[in-house]
């Protein structure tokens, strides 16, 4: 699923916030449903809402494991619609329906949730939400107004994929060529030096290259150099191809030099989009269209991934879900090459890149009647998230100390740790849509300087 389809919908309108503030003064209505029967049984019920059906088995198993350790608590995970999700949580909380004590939500919605009273500062009973267990990216994602208002759960970010088989072949070809060059002009492996009787023979060592690892590009300058040297095998149509129409796969080009809301994405006084570095990055981005000739209106992520899996592309930009797809394709024989993952390449040695990430979090409802139990389960759910989360759901834990059976996934965590999260500022909620429009215009030849300046002025006006 593309970034655009995830985040273009408006989840919470300001009118709802006003509605919530009014009802927050009198508190939510008494929850109905099965709470009475649980009270008679001597148990407290914790309702947990989520919107991704791939989590269902995992959520149920975690709830069961938690209840086995806490016999006086009943946990009820519920799959609900993602449409107007936060508004549904608010309505259920205020109108006396069975509402969630804990719910999963992306980090960009935390300001909305907190200002509506639907999120509260976590207690972190086990003291796990620290840099010992999570990268700073995850901690920034769950921080609002200096408080940790959610537990980091799992993430998605951009990664750099390459066809390792092709790079291995290229490295071998280069090594053979260098070995051949090292031979003496007469074709022998060694040449005599000195003159006179008893002159010693000197052996010329053949230069070597460090296999495919030595060819993984660290910058786009490296990619362009490799493209000039690469004798592409039959079937390879592109050195590099990615979805230039979706900001999730494009953001990293200028991402290191754009700042909306500061590190935690909640400071409305920080709006920095238009600067010398961001413009320089976008000029480089624009120049790539002349080299790779990718039409924004004729490509999408699914097409790009299909071509990579068909061996038509050497490099691409993907999201973390690509790893599971590639492993499945290798298992069923539809992907016959080896692949590798790397962090996103920088623009050059002077201009660095920074990808975008989404952190899914577990939030404790600020109006809930059982916050202590809700905190206990949210902490348990996220704190226990390890390699089994990926094996069962395809989601990567936001914890930094997880060891996966597939060692390639360590590069995904490295990319996540280097990434920036979504801003939480309500007034800048359309930033991603507007940025995507700006990127598309620049890709198609519009003035990069003017476009970036216009975007910053628009965001400044909205926020201030």
Protein Blocks (a to p, Z undefined) as FASTA:
>chain_A
ZZklmmmpcfbdfklmmmmmmmmmnopaddehjllmmmmnopacdddddfbfklmmmmmm
mmmmmmmmmmmbccddddddfehklmmmmmmmmnopacdfbdcddfklmmmmmmnopacc
dfklnopacfklpcfklmmmmggehiafbdcfbdcdddddddfklmmmmmmmmmmmmmmm
mpcfkopabdcededehiacddddddddehjklmmcfbfklmmmmmmmpccdehiabfbd
cdfkbmklmmmmmmmmgcehijnopafkbccfbcfklmmmmmmmmmmmmmnopafklgcf
klmmmmmmnopafbdcddfklmmmmmmmmmnopaccdcdddddddfblmlccdddddddd
ddddfkbcblmlmmmmmmmmmmmpcfklmmmnopacfbfkbccfblmlmmmmmmmmmmcc
ddfbfklmmmmmmmmmmmmmmmnopafklmmmmmmmmmmmmmZZ
